[in-house]
């Protein structure tokens, strides 16, 4: 009799626990294998280079490698949204140059299931003033892309058409989509070419953004969706 009561309760608890799960390991870039001493996202545990040379910044580098520290570093000044670390990527540079970061999710996405996705970004404020750009977004893949053969342009699962100008605070980019394949990898960046990317406030034709507090979940309240485009 007791077993008949306990088992259903346990199943409900497990289902609730799963719905609350962030499928992104190390979502705020807090865990690292070694304190960063060169431009390489690979210092952040689990994160991979999916295109060109994305950066990892952490407060642990403030003395040994100040250019990769937090809050001050070689592309500007910004406190972490959460903890002591964050990533940095180029989202626009004339000629189609882009940087991407990615990570293997803790569980492969289930086809037909709706997922909610979010991350916080902040425009780097180095001088001369860098561009602001739009089309920051997310893409999912079943495979790892080579660092110098990044994802092809003009497709993402979620992106924002808003040009993000804020360099003082953090702006949330978020949205949802229904998985159409058993995706394993979560990729972040601007997946659109120059013709399909808008910029503003450019004194130097390059846009660079810090990235922190990433999330992929089946629970909309967990990732706290606010704005974005499928």
Backbone as a chain_set.jsonl record, in Angstrom:
{"seq": "XXXXXXXXXXXXXXXXXXXXXXXXXXXXXXXXXXXXXXXXXXXXXXXXXXXXXXXXXXXXXXXXXXXXXXXXXXXXXXXXXXXXXXXXXXXXXXXXXXXXXXXXXXXXXXXXXXXXXXXXXXXXXXXXXXXXXXXXXXXXXXXXXXXXXXXXXXXXXXXXXXXXXXXXXXXXXXXXXXXXXXXXXXXXXXXXXXXXXXXXXXXXXXXXXXXXXXXXXXXXXXXXXXXXXX", "coords": {"N": [[0.822, -1.199, 0.0], [1.878, 1.233, 0.856], [3.904, 1.477, -1.022], [2.493, 1.972, -3.368], [1.697, 4.524, -2.97], [4.058, 5.998, -2.601], [5.618, 5.651, -4.952], [4.225, 6.964, -7.213], [4.414, 9.619, -6.257], [7.195, 9.949, -6.208], [7.781, 9.755, -8.933], [6.461, 12.038, -9.888], [7.973, 13.991, -8.597], [10.464, 13.59, -9.803], [9.844, 14.252, -12.459], [9.196, 16.939, -12.127], [11.645, 17.894, -11.221], [13.217, 17.442, -13.513], [12.034, 19.219, -15.305], [12.9, 21.586, -14.283], [15.523, 21.755, -14.941], [18.558, 23.155, -16.098], [19.937, 22.622, -19.139], [22.428, 23.341, -19.922], [25.671, 22.815, -19.088], [27.894, 24.334, -16.743], [26.82, 27.039, -17.012], [27.258, 29.764, -16.487], [29.898, 30.2, -16.881], [31.621, 29.819, -14.743], [33.161, 27.683, -13.81], [36.447, 26.531, -14.415], [39.234, 25.108, -16.184], [41.853, 25.963, -16.11], [43.089, 29.077, -15.0], [42.482, 31.719, -17.268], [45.058, 32.514, -19.594], [45.549, 33.228, -22.099], [43.89, 34.085, -25.219], [41.267, 32.152, -25.304], [38.435, 30.265, -25.315], [38.342, 27.745, -24.372], [39.362, 27.465, -21.798], [37.257, 27.681, -20.057], [35.352, 25.355, -18.432], [34.077, 22.729, -20.325], [33.154, 24.364, -22.417], [33.416, 25.104, -25.915], [35.306, 26.026, -28.849], [33.623, 27.17, -31.516], [34.082, 28.669, -33.714], [36.548, 30.672, -35.053], [38.252, 32.769, -32.744], [37.114, 32.915, -29.909], [36.812, 34.415, -26.598], [37.698, 33.928, -23.112], [36.98, 35.248, -19.977], [37.931, 35.94, -16.628], [37.811, 36.712, -13.148], [39.948, 35.612, -11.794], [42.17, 36.091, -13.286], [42.976, 38.669, -12.935], [45.395, 39.683, -11.89], [47.567, 38.083, -12.879], [47.075, 37.903, -15.7], [45.93, 40.511, -16.754], [44.548, 41.48, -18.999], [42.642, 39.617, -19.522], [40.954, 39.642, -17.441], [38.292, 40.207, -14.982], [36.478, 42.764, -13.496], [37.712, 44.372, -15.473], [39.219, 44.318, -18.686], [40.829, 43.557, -21.875], [39.0, 44.441, -23.802], [37.252, 46.145, -22.58], [35.211, 47.193, -19.762], [33.375, 45.418, -17.466], [31.304, 44.1, -15.007], [30.669, 40.721, -14.031], [27.603, 39.139, -14.927], [26.787, 37.093, -13.376], [28.562, 35.687, -10.816], [32.09, 35.275, -11.382], [33.054, 35.026, -13.969], [32.92, 35.24, -17.614], [32.123, 34.914, -21.149], [33.448, 36.094, -24.342], [32.683, 37.382, -27.537], [33.121, 38.139, -31.057], [30.619, 39.603, -32.903], [30.207, 40.859, -35.233], [32.129, 41.728, -38.018], [33.493, 43.364, -40.736], [33.307, 41.644, -43.826], [32.421, 39.24, -43.032], [33.483, 37.987, -40.775], [33.089, 36.17, -37.836], [32.659, 35.116, -34.414], [32.144, 32.144, -32.47], [30.769, 30.338, -29.724], [30.311, 27.155, -28.136], [28.684, 24.301, -26.589], [28.391, 20.987, -25.276], [25.257, 19.732, -24.51], [23.724, 18.594, -21.455], [21.831, 16.693, -21.886], [20.594, 15.161, -24.822], [18.476, 16.887, -27.098], [14.941, 16.354, -27.297], [13.018, 15.344, -29.98], [10.248, 17.213, -31.083], [9.725, 18.369, -28.649], [9.27, 21.354, -26.769], [11.589, 23.924, -26.223], [13.112, 26.343, -24.121], [15.201, 29.143, -24.332], [17.976, 31.158, -23.355], [20.228, 33.94, -22.811], [22.491, 36.316, -21.387], [23.782, 39.383, -22.605], [26.342, 41.884, -23.112], [27.474, 44.86, -24.527], [30.83, 45.351, -25.431], [32.955, 48.007, -24.299], [35.289, 49.238, -25.24], [37.784, 51.615, -26.427], [38.753, 52.852, -29.682], [35.177, 53.433, -29.99], [33.356, 50.459, -30.224], [31.232, 48.748, -32.607], [27.629, 48.426, -32.376], [25.462, 45.65, -32.735], [22.903, 43.597, -34.343], [20.995, 40.517, -34.476], [22.016, 38.68, -32.692], [22.106, 35.411, -31.414], [20.974, 31.961, -31.121], [21.848, 28.606, -31.895], [21.363, 25.189, -32.665], [22.988, 22.004, -32.861], [23.879, 18.774, -34.176], [26.441, 18.122, -34.369], [29.922, 18.999, -33.815], [31.301, 22.06, -34.889], [34.126, 22.921, -36.813], [36.727, 25.122, -35.7], [37.647, 26.888, -37.663], [35.908, 26.502, -39.673], [33.163, 27.545, -39.376], [29.583, 27.53, -38.411], [27.299, 27.61, -41.207], [26.006, 30.633, -42.773], [23.04, 32.674, -42.112], [20.962, 31.274, -40.839], [19.314, 30.487, -37.846], [18.099, 29.084, -34.778], [16.967, 30.691, -32.862], [16.928, 34.205, -32.595], [17.666, 37.717, -32.096], [16.327, 40.675, -33.469], [16.903, 43.148, -32.596], [19.142, 45.856, -32.263], [21.676, 45.748, -30.025], [22.763, 48.042, -27.766], [23.589, 48.611, -25.202], [26.163, 49.015, -22.926], [26.592, 49.186, -20.296], [24.886, 47.689, -18.629], [23.363, 44.394, -18.563], [21.787, 42.673, -21.194], [19.019, 40.652, -21.864], [18.756, 37.99, -24.155], [16.417, 35.987, -25.631], [14.157, 33.191, -26.23], [12.051, 30.675, -27.769], [11.769, 27.327, -29.109], [10.703, 24.469, -31.047], [12.137, 21.384, -30.939], [13.449, 19.906, -33.821], [15.127, 17.924, -34.334], [17.505, 15.577, -32.952], [19.311, 17.271, -31.258], [22.559, 17.924, -29.948], [24.439, 19.851, -29.337], [24.836, 23.22, -28.235], [24.981, 26.404, -29.545], [26.321, 29.699, -29.673], [26.049, 33.003, -30.947], [26.293, 35.32, -33.769], [24.603, 34.387, -36.513], [24.338, 35.335, -39.059], [25.059, 36.868, -42.235], [26.946, 39.8, -43.415], [25.188, 41.317, -45.013], [22.755, 40.769, -43.913], [22.887, 41.667, -41.357], [22.527, 44.288, -39.084], [24.063, 47.326, -37.999], [25.217, 49.851, -35.636], [26.47, 53.011, -34.373], [29.234, 52.939, -34.992], [32.58, 53.418, -34.67], [34.676, 51.913, -35.124], [34.848, 49.2, -37.218], [33.704, 46.794, -35.93], [31.954, 44.561, -33.873], [31.543, 43.565, -30.554], [30.695, 41.381, -27.935], [30.122, 40.624, -24.509], [29.222, 37.552, -22.869], [27.007, 35.899, -20.703], [25.466, 33.813, -18.162], [23.821, 31.582, -19.382], [21.131, 29.555, -20.759], [19.207, 26.612, -21.313], [16.19, 25.025, -21.388], [13.286, 22.975, -20.608], [11.442, 24.32, -19.244], [9.761, 27.286, -19.106], [9.748, 29.214, -17.09], [12.08, 28.748, -15.801], [14.216, 29.533, -17.485], [13.252, 32.02, -17.775], [11.948, 33.509, -19.937], [11.883, 36.381, -22.047], [12.238, 38.081, -24.36], [12.602, 37.674, -27.895], [13.115, 35.884, -31.037], [11.734, 33.268, -32.94]], "CA": [[0.0, 0.0, 0.0], [2.778, 2.378, 0.927], [4.643, 1.588, -2.278], [1.609, 2.555, -4.365], [1.643, 5.96, -2.7], [5.387, 6.589, -2.72], [6.135, 5.619, -6.328], [3.714, 8.08, -8.004], [4.986, 10.869, -5.752], [8.582, 9.996, -6.658], [7.761, 10.04, -10.371], [6.119, 13.45, -10.048], [9.13, 14.786, -8.17], [11.486, 13.472, -10.837], [9.4, 15.034, -13.614], [9.322, 18.347, -11.77], [13.076, 18.186, -11.175], [13.716, 17.498, -14.886], [11.553, 20.438, -15.956], [13.623, 22.718, -13.729], [16.94, 21.594, -15.227], [19.258, 23.863, -17.161], [20.701, 21.617, -19.872], [23.764, 23.873, -20.213], [26.619, 22.692, -17.977], [28.723, 25.534, -16.577], [26.084, 28.052, -17.771], [27.745, 31.12, -16.243], [31.352, 30.213, -17.122], [32.316, 29.933, -13.464], [34.136, 26.6, -13.674], [37.512, 26.602, -15.426], [40.301, 24.119, -16.039], [43.0, 26.78, -15.731], [42.816, 30.503, -15.132], [42.876, 32.089, -18.636], [46.298, 33.265, -19.791], [45.565, 33.588, -23.516], [42.527, 34.189, -25.751], [40.796, 30.799, -25.608], [37.243, 29.898, -24.554], [38.549, 26.402, -23.843], [39.678, 27.474, -20.365], [35.992, 27.498, -19.347], [35.052, 23.93, -18.457], [33.006, 22.266, -21.197], [32.885, 25.235, -23.565], [34.22, 24.798, -27.093], [35.438, 27.019, -29.902], [32.872, 26.788, -32.708], [34.388, 29.582, -34.802], [37.589, 31.686, -34.883], [39.012, 32.807, -31.486], [36.364, 33.511, -28.8], [37.6, 34.641, -25.389], [37.183, 33.634, -21.772], [37.435, 36.217, -18.984], [37.628, 35.549, -15.252], [38.475, 37.524, -12.138], [41.184, 34.979, -11.337], [43.278, 36.561, -14.128], [43.157, 40.11, -12.749], [46.801, 40.026, -11.616], [48.493, 37.364, -13.759], [46.804, 38.246, -17.097], [44.854, 41.494, -16.574], [43.767, 41.652, -20.216], [41.583, 38.611, -19.53], [40.333, 39.695, -16.125], [36.93, 40.695, -14.757], [35.657, 43.375, -14.549], [38.483, 45.091, -16.483], [39.953, 43.463, -19.625], [41.346, 44.266, -23.044], [37.936, 45.014, -24.632], [36.401, 47.06, -21.84], [34.982, 47.023, -18.331], [32.043, 44.919, -17.163], [31.158, 43.093, -13.974], [29.946, 39.539, -14.477], [26.179, 39.078, -14.583], [26.682, 36.109, -12.306], [29.856, 35.12, -10.449], [33.354, 35.948, -11.699], [33.522, 34.76, -15.319], [32.028, 35.317, -18.767], [32.766, 34.736, -22.451], [33.408, 37.255, -25.217], [32.725, 36.997, -28.951], [32.866, 39.106, -32.125], [29.364, 39.3, -33.589], [30.226, 41.494, -36.551], [33.332, 42.353, -38.544], [33.324, 43.411, -42.184], [33.857, 40.507, -44.537], [31.788, 38.021, -42.541], [34.177, 37.382, -39.646], [32.277, 35.997, -36.64], [33.142, 34.139, -33.434], [31.068, 31.346, -31.88], [31.08, 29.4, -28.648], [29.323, 26.091, -28.048], [28.881, 23.346, -25.505], [27.539, 19.794, -25.324], [24.212, 19.761, -23.5], [23.743, 17.438, -20.56], [20.928, 15.715, -22.491], [20.219, 15.422, -26.202], [17.117, 17.393, -27.199], [13.932, 15.401, -27.727], [12.254, 15.835, -31.116], [8.866, 17.543, -30.763], [9.641, 19.035, -27.341], [9.53, 22.792, -26.796], [12.687, 24.337, -25.354], [13.272, 27.768, -23.881], [16.636, 29.426, -24.422], [18.295, 32.544, -23.033], [21.574, 34.331, -22.387], [22.657, 37.748, -21.194], [24.925, 39.935, -23.322], [26.673, 43.285, -22.857], [28.409, 45.34, -25.546], [32.133, 45.797, -24.927], [33.015, 49.477, -24.399], [36.667, 49.708, -25.435], [37.945, 52.78, -27.284], [37.578, 53.573, -30.163], [33.922, 52.738, -29.711], [33.006, 49.339, -31.082], [29.865, 48.753, -33.138], [26.529, 47.649, -31.818], [24.898, 44.859, -33.831], [21.751, 42.765, -34.032], [21.023, 39.114, -34.888], [22.604, 37.778, -31.699], [21.162, 34.323, -31.233], [21.328, 30.604, -30.709], [21.665, 27.558, -32.886], [21.623, 23.854, -32.13], [23.621, 21.137, -33.849], [24.184, 17.403, -33.768], [27.876, 17.934, -34.531], [30.825, 20.107, -33.507], [31.851, 22.748, -36.045], [35.539, 23.248, -36.706], [36.94, 26.524, -35.353], [37.855, 27.694, -38.858], [34.803, 26.215, -40.585], [32.025, 27.754, -38.474], [28.267, 27.249, -38.983], [26.948, 28.441, -42.366], [25.247, 31.834, -42.452], [21.637, 32.982, -42.399], [19.977, 30.418, -40.175], [19.449, 30.23, -36.406], [16.84, 28.664, -34.176], [16.456, 31.862, -32.149], [17.799, 35.379, -32.641], [17.016, 38.997, -31.841], [16.549, 41.685, -34.505], [17.211, 44.414, -31.937], [20.552, 46.227, -32.119], [21.945, 45.897, -28.59], [23.741, 49.109, -27.576], [23.921, 48.789, -23.783], [27.48, 48.544, -22.474], [26.638, 49.358, -18.845], [24.202, 46.57, -18.009], [23.24, 43.146, -19.306], [20.528, 42.537, -21.929], [18.653, 39.251, -22.083], [18.304, 37.517, -25.457], [15.731, 34.742, -25.289], [13.088, 32.742, -27.103], [11.741, 29.257, -27.661], [11.595, 26.606, -30.371], [10.392, 23.056, -30.918], [13.257, 20.628, -31.509], [13.126, 19.106, -34.998], [16.171, 16.917, -34.459], [18.109, 15.221, -31.664], [20.487, 18.128, -31.15], [23.423, 17.693, -28.789], [25.292, 21.008, -29.054], [24.235, 24.551, -28.126], [25.96, 27.343, -30.105], [25.956, 31.093, -29.427], [26.712, 33.989, -31.787], [25.505, 35.909, -34.85], [24.669, 33.413, -37.593], [23.906, 36.006, -40.278], [26.139, 37.549, -42.938], [26.942, 41.257, -43.313], [24.006, 41.866, -45.681], [21.591, 40.522, -43.062], [23.197, 42.16, -40.01], [22.508, 45.745, -38.96], [24.968, 47.855, -36.977], [25.107, 51.282, -35.354], [27.465, 53.605, -33.477], [30.522, 52.34, -35.332], [33.818, 54.146, -34.928], [35.567, 50.845, -35.571], [33.888, 48.274, -37.818], [33.727, 45.516, -35.227], [31.05, 44.478, -32.721], [32.015, 42.557, -29.598], [29.788, 41.278, -26.79], [30.311, 39.671, -23.425], [28.107, 36.616, -22.744], [26.952, 35.279, -19.375], [24.22, 33.238, -17.666], [23.124, 30.927, -20.485], [20.122, 28.605, -20.284], [18.337, 25.833, -22.197], [15.336, 24.268, -20.476], [11.91, 22.728, -21.018], [10.61, 25.131, -18.345], [9.875, 28.694, -19.476], [10.029, 30.036, -15.919], [13.467, 28.524, -15.386], [15.046, 30.434, -18.291], [12.645, 33.345, -17.643], [11.906, 34.072, -21.291], [11.334, 37.725, -22.108], [12.188, 38.61, -25.717], [13.367, 36.889, -28.857], [12.427, 35.487, -32.251], [11.992, 31.896, -33.345]], "C": [[0.864, 1.259, 0.0], [3.522, 2.597, -0.38], [3.795, 2.263, -3.35], [1.497, 4.06, -4.184], [2.973, 6.615, -3.003], [5.838, 6.687, -4.17], [5.567, 6.744, -7.186], [4.28, 9.42, -7.559], [6.414, 11.034, -6.232], [8.659, 10.34, -8.133], [7.452, 11.506, -10.625], [7.277, 14.35, -9.663], [10.232, 14.757, -9.212], [11.122, 14.289, -12.064], [9.555, 16.516, -13.344], [10.781, 18.767, -11.767], [13.639, 18.317, -12.573], [13.313, 18.812, -15.556], [12.301, 21.663, -15.476], [15.086, 22.744, -14.151], [17.418, 22.515, -16.335], [20.157, 22.84, -17.85], [22.103, 22.085, -20.238], [24.659, 23.665, -18.996], [27.505, 23.938, -17.917], [28.083, 26.74, -17.287], [26.594, 29.474, -17.608], [29.269, 31.212, -16.302], [32.162, 30.342, -15.827], [33.403, 28.88, -13.281], [35.18, 26.706, -14.778], [38.583, 25.56, -15.127], [41.583, 24.782, -15.56], [42.598, 28.238, -15.869], [43.297, 30.987, -16.504], [44.159, 32.904, -18.681], [46.525, 33.588, -21.261], [44.132, 33.561, -24.016], [42.016, 32.822, -26.175], [39.613, 30.46, -24.706], [37.409, 28.539, -23.886], [38.953, 26.335, -22.383], [38.41, 27.278, -19.522], [35.544, 26.049, -19.518], [33.855, 23.611, -19.353], [32.781, 23.096, -22.438], [33.901, 25.013, -24.672], [34.249, 25.978, -28.062], [34.723, 26.508, -31.149], [33.135, 27.742, -33.872], [35.376, 30.655, -34.4], [38.194, 31.643, -33.483], [38.221, 33.49, -30.36], [37.167, 33.508, -27.505], [36.886, 34.171, -24.129], [37.809, 34.61, -20.794], [37.039, 35.739, -17.585], [38.414, 36.418, -14.282], [39.771, 36.926, -11.625], [42.4, 35.489, -12.098], [43.622, 38.03, -13.897], [44.615, 40.531, -12.544], [47.737, 39.377, -12.633], [48.326, 37.734, -15.225], [45.662, 39.253, -17.118], [43.996, 41.724, -17.817], [42.612, 40.685, -20.328], [40.845, 38.57, -18.199], [38.882, 40.133, -16.152], [36.961, 41.532, -13.477], [36.425, 44.072, -15.66], [39.256, 44.109, -17.356], [40.248, 44.224, -20.909], [40.257, 44.834, -23.967], [36.98, 45.914, -23.848], [36.319, 46.758, -20.36], [33.549, 46.558, -18.128], [32.119, 43.896, -16.037], [30.384, 41.906, -14.531], [28.476, 39.655, -14.08], [25.98, 38.146, -13.407], [28.076, 35.555, -12.024], [31.042, 35.961, -10.884], [33.808, 35.784, -13.147], [32.466, 35.021, -16.373], [32.838, 35.106, -20.035], [32.702, 36.034, -23.231], [33.544, 36.83, -26.669], [32.519, 38.202, -29.862], [31.583, 38.689, -32.834], [29.266, 39.963, -34.963], [31.622, 42.025, -36.832], [33.231, 42.268, -40.052], [34.02, 42.243, -42.877], [33.327, 39.186, -44.02], [32.496, 37.337, -41.394], [33.257, 37.351, -38.431], [32.982, 35.017, -35.698], [31.95, 33.436, -32.795], [31.607, 30.501, -30.733], [29.968, 28.351, -28.593], [29.659, 25.13, -26.926], [27.946, 22.158, -25.706], [26.525, 19.87, -24.193], [24.267, 18.507, -22.637], [22.811, 16.331, -21.046], [20.638, 16.125, -23.928], [18.763, 15.897, -26.25], [16.182, 16.328, -27.766], [13.091, 16.011, -28.837], [10.799, 16.053, -30.707], [8.668, 18.246, -29.443], [9.985, 20.51, -27.486], [10.604, 23.153, -25.781], [12.75, 25.862, -25.29], [14.76, 28.062, -23.704], [16.886, 30.888, -24.068], [19.779, 32.705, -22.722], [21.57, 35.838, -22.186], [23.894, 38.217, -21.952], [25.121, 41.401, -22.941], [27.715, 43.724, -23.879], [29.711, 45.808, -24.892], [32.306, 47.281, -25.223], [34.431, 50.006, -24.576], [36.691, 50.904, -26.383], [39.0, 52.494, -28.365], [36.323, 52.734, -30.041], [33.652, 51.641, -30.722], [31.556, 49.468, -31.543], [28.885, 48.1, -32.173], [25.916, 46.876, -32.983], [23.65, 44.116, -33.372], [22.034, 41.321, -34.441], [21.768, 38.192, -33.915], [21.612, 36.656, -31.433], [21.782, 32.982, -30.924], [21.014, 29.611, -31.831], [22.032, 26.227, -32.243], [22.147, 22.959, -33.244], [23.814, 19.738, -33.283], [25.687, 17.159, -33.796], [28.642, 19.17, -34.094], [31.303, 20.725, -34.816], [33.32, 23.069, -35.789], [35.705, 24.75, -36.475], [37.093, 27.416, -36.582], [36.927, 27.298, -39.998], [33.511, 26.313, -39.783], [30.695, 27.45, -39.157], [27.971, 28.138, -40.189], [25.998, 29.558, -41.973], [23.745, 31.701, -42.723], [20.64, 31.929, -41.948], [20.321, 30.312, -38.694], [18.096, 29.779, -35.883], [16.158, 29.823, -33.451], [17.441, 32.999, -32.343], [16.973, 36.623, -32.331], [17.341, 39.963, -32.972], [16.907, 43.045, -33.915], [18.718, 44.654, -31.899], [20.815, 46.535, -30.639], [23.083, 46.895, -28.382], [24.266, 49.205, -26.153], [25.284, 48.181, -23.452], [27.621, 48.673, -20.963], [26.019, 48.171, -18.122], [24.216, 45.348, -18.898], [21.848, 43.056, -19.924], [20.238, 41.06, -22.171], [18.203, 39.022, -23.522], [17.66, 36.156, -25.213], [14.632, 34.418, -26.288], [12.847, 31.261, -26.898], [11.63, 28.639, -29.049], [11.267, 25.155, -30.063], [11.473, 22.268, -31.649], [12.78, 19.767, -32.678], [14.18, 18.028, -35.256], [16.764, 16.66, -33.078], [19.43, 15.982, -31.495], [21.244, 17.862, -29.852], [24.164, 18.957, -28.371], [24.518, 22.321, -29.15], [25.299, 25.567, -28.541], [25.426, 28.769, -29.976], [26.735, 32.012, -30.356], [25.753, 34.648, -32.757], [25.682, 35.022, -36.079], [24.267, 34.01, -38.946], [25.054, 36.804, -40.898], [25.977, 39.059, -42.841], [25.674, 41.874, -43.901], [22.754, 41.73, -44.821], [21.829, 40.908, -41.604], [23.199, 43.679, -40.035], [23.416, 46.179, -37.816], [24.683, 49.335, -36.739], [26.273, 51.7, -34.47], [28.871, 53.068, -33.738], [31.608, 53.38, -35.552], [34.907, 53.182, -35.395], [34.662, 49.705, -36.009], [33.965, 46.865, -37.229], [32.785, 45.593, -34.04], [31.474, 43.309, -31.844], [31.104, 42.582, -28.384], [30.291, 40.261, -25.776], [29.046, 38.803, -23.322], [28.149, 35.962, -21.368], [25.565, 34.673, -19.146], [23.361, 32.658, -18.793], [22.159, 29.869, -19.96], [19.408, 27.927, -21.445], [17.509, 24.928, -21.293], [13.976, 23.996, -21.106], [10.935, 23.578, -20.207], [10.81, 26.611, -18.655], [10.233, 29.568, -18.281], [11.476, 29.892, -15.473], [14.422, 29.437, -16.157], [14.477, 31.838, -18.325], [12.633, 34.094, -18.969], [11.277, 35.451, -21.286], [11.21, 38.239, -23.535], [13.033, 37.77, -26.645], [12.509, 36.49, -30.035], [12.748, 34.049, -32.55], [12.809, 31.894, -34.619]], "O": [[0.619, 2.209, -0.744], [3.747, 3.731, -0.802], [4.312, 3.04, -4.152], [1.23, 4.786, -5.141], [3.009, 7.688, -3.607], [6.389, 7.711, -4.574], [6.343, 7.437, -7.843], [4.592, 10.269, -8.395], [6.814, 12.131, -6.622], [9.509, 11.13, -8.543], [8.086, 12.147, -11.463], [7.534, 15.357, -10.323], [10.866, 15.778, -9.479], [11.981, 14.947, -12.65], [9.991, 17.271, -14.214], [11.128, 19.848, -12.242], [14.457, 19.202, -12.821], [14.1, 19.438, -16.266], [12.342, 22.677, -16.173], [15.821, 23.653, -13.765], [16.775, 22.642, -17.377], [21.039, 22.26, -17.218], [22.884, 21.319, -20.802], [24.425, 24.286, -17.96], [27.822, 24.522, -18.953], [28.749, 27.396, -18.088], [26.389, 30.309, -18.49], [29.858, 32.184, -15.83], [33.256, 30.906, -15.825], [34.44, 29.147, -12.674], [34.843, 26.941, -15.938], [38.806, 25.184, -13.977], [42.303, 24.243, -14.72], [41.839, 28.588, -16.773], [44.432, 30.69, -16.876], [44.336, 33.854, -17.918], [47.557, 34.15, -21.63], [43.245, 33.07, -23.319], [42.298, 32.374, -27.287], [39.758, 30.376, -23.486], [36.692, 28.221, -22.937], [38.896, 25.264, -21.779], [38.481, 26.768, -18.403], [35.377, 25.581, -20.644], [32.764, 24.15, -19.167], [32.261, 22.583, -23.429], [35.081, 24.769, -24.418], [33.341, 26.809, -28.087], [35.156, 25.535, -31.766], [32.481, 27.639, -34.909], [35.095, 31.462, -33.514], [38.62, 30.572, -33.053], [38.63, 34.556, -29.9], [38.083, 32.704, -27.333], [35.663, 34.036, -24.086], [39.027, 34.784, -20.778], [35.949, 35.201, -17.388], [39.546, 36.811, -14.564], [40.609, 37.643, -11.077], [43.531, 35.349, -11.632], [44.475, 38.578, -14.595], [45.019, 41.611, -12.977], [48.607, 40.048, -13.189], [49.321, 37.87, -15.938], [44.536, 38.895, -17.462], [42.837, 42.121, -17.7], [41.7, 40.891, -21.129], [40.19, 37.58, -17.872], [38.317, 40.395, -17.213], [37.435, 41.041, -12.453], [35.844, 44.347, -16.71], [39.877, 43.176, -16.846], [39.944, 45.413, -21.01], [40.572, 45.643, -24.84], [35.995, 46.395, -24.407], [37.219, 46.154, -19.777], [32.61, 47.224, -18.564], [32.899, 42.945, -16.1], [29.536, 42.072, -15.408], [28.148, 40.203, -13.027], [25.123, 38.371, -12.552], [28.707, 35.004, -12.926], [31.024, 37.188, -10.779], [34.837, 36.34, -13.529], [31.27, 35.027, -16.082], [34.069, 35.114, -20.013], [31.997, 36.966, -22.844], [34.406, 36.019, -27.006], [31.838, 39.161, -29.499], [31.47, 37.56, -33.311], [28.366, 39.668, -35.749], [32.226, 42.689, -35.99], [32.915, 41.209, -40.594], [35.16, 41.9, -42.563], [33.724, 38.125, -44.501], [32.15, 36.205, -41.057], [32.708, 38.38, -38.038], [33.795, 34.199, -36.128], [30.89, 34.031, -32.6], [32.739, 30.018, -30.768], [28.826, 28.627, -28.959], [30.764, 25.139, -26.384], [26.847, 22.304, -26.24], [26.902, 20.054, -23.036], [24.8, 17.479, -23.056], [22.972, 15.17, -20.669], [20.457, 17.309, -24.214], [17.914, 15.373, -25.529], [16.576, 15.512, -28.599], [12.512, 17.082, -28.656], [10.189, 15.195, -30.069], [7.558, 18.68, -29.136], [10.889, 20.871, -28.241], [10.541, 22.739, -24.623], [12.478, 26.561, -26.266], [15.478, 27.331, -23.021], [16.1, 31.761, -24.436], [20.481, 31.742, -22.415], [20.738, 36.546, -22.753], [24.925, 37.545, -21.951], [24.186, 42.072, -22.504], [28.722, 43.044, -24.077], [29.692, 46.566, -23.923], [31.865, 47.766, -26.265], [34.745, 51.103, -24.115], [35.704, 51.167, -27.07], [40.053, 51.947, -28.037], [36.376, 51.505, -29.993], [33.713, 51.867, -31.931], [30.762, 50.198, -30.949], [29.262, 47.334, -31.286], [25.857, 47.39, -34.1], [23.373, 44.016, -32.176], [23.177, 40.956, -34.717], [22.109, 37.062, -34.264], [20.421, 36.905, -31.247], [22.942, 32.879, -30.525], [20.057, 29.767, -32.591], [22.909, 26.16, -31.381], [21.8, 23.129, -34.412], [23.899, 19.547, -32.07], [26.164, 16.131, -33.314], [28.078, 20.261, -34.011], [31.668, 20.007, -35.747], [33.701, 23.444, -34.68], [34.925, 25.553, -36.986], [36.708, 28.584, -36.544], [37.127, 27.703, -41.144], [32.844, 25.308, -39.535], [30.67, 27.146, -40.349], [28.355, 29.307, -40.194], [25.278, 29.459, -40.98], [23.265, 30.806, -43.418], [19.608, 31.716, -42.585], [21.473, 30.077, -38.33], [17.064, 30.068, -36.487], [14.931, 29.921, -33.429], [18.653, 32.794, -32.266], [15.743, 36.581, -32.309], [18.494, 40.066, -33.391], [17.183, 43.99, -34.654], [19.483, 43.757, -31.544], [20.241, 47.469, -30.08], [24.222, 46.637, -28.769], [25.303, 49.83, -25.927], [25.522, 46.993, -23.669], [28.657, 48.311, -20.405], [26.558, 47.698, -17.122], [24.978, 45.269, -19.862], [20.849, 43.33, -19.259], [21.104, 40.313, -22.627], [17.373, 39.764, -24.046], [18.293, 35.266, -24.646], [14.229, 35.264, -27.087], [13.376, 30.662, -25.961], [11.422, 29.341, -30.039], [11.518, 24.67, -28.96], [11.694, 22.468, -32.843], [11.829, 18.997, -32.545], [14.131, 17.319, -36.261], [16.548, 17.436, -32.147], [20.514, 15.404, -31.58], [20.649, 17.611, -28.803], [24.486, 19.129, -27.195], [23.667, 22.503, -30.021], [26.388, 25.597, -27.968], [24.232, 29.014, -30.148], [27.939, 31.834, -30.541], [24.536, 34.55, -32.594], [26.781, 34.919, -36.623], [23.901, 33.28, -39.867], [25.906, 37.343, -40.192], [25.006, 39.551, -42.265], [25.144, 42.842, -43.355], [21.801, 42.492, -44.984], [21.062, 40.523, -40.722], [23.81, 44.287, -40.914], [23.526, 45.495, -36.798], [24.001, 49.986, -37.531], [26.97, 50.864, -33.896], [29.611, 52.777, -32.798], [31.556, 54.14, -36.519], [35.914, 53.584, -35.978], [33.793, 49.283, -35.247], [34.249, 45.89, -37.925], [32.806, 46.565, -33.285], [31.73, 42.208, -32.332], [30.774, 43.647, -27.861], [30.808, 39.2, -26.125], [27.946, 39.252, -23.643], [29.207, 35.521, -20.92], [24.614, 34.992, -19.859], [22.299, 33.193, -19.11], [22.337, 29.346, -18.86], [19.05, 28.57, -22.432], [18.064, 24.149, -20.517], [13.56, 24.7, -22.027], [9.731, 23.553, -20.461], [11.911, 27.135, -18.484], [10.946, 30.56, -18.436], [12.034, 30.792, -14.847], [15.322, 30.04, -15.573], [15.12, 32.756, -18.834], [13.225, 35.164, -19.105], [10.27, 35.682, -20.616], [10.167, 38.786, -23.893], [14.056, 37.217, -26.242], [11.302, 36.73, -30.035], [13.901, 33.632, -32.433], [13.14, 30.828, -35.138]]}, "num_chains": 1, "name": "protein.A"}
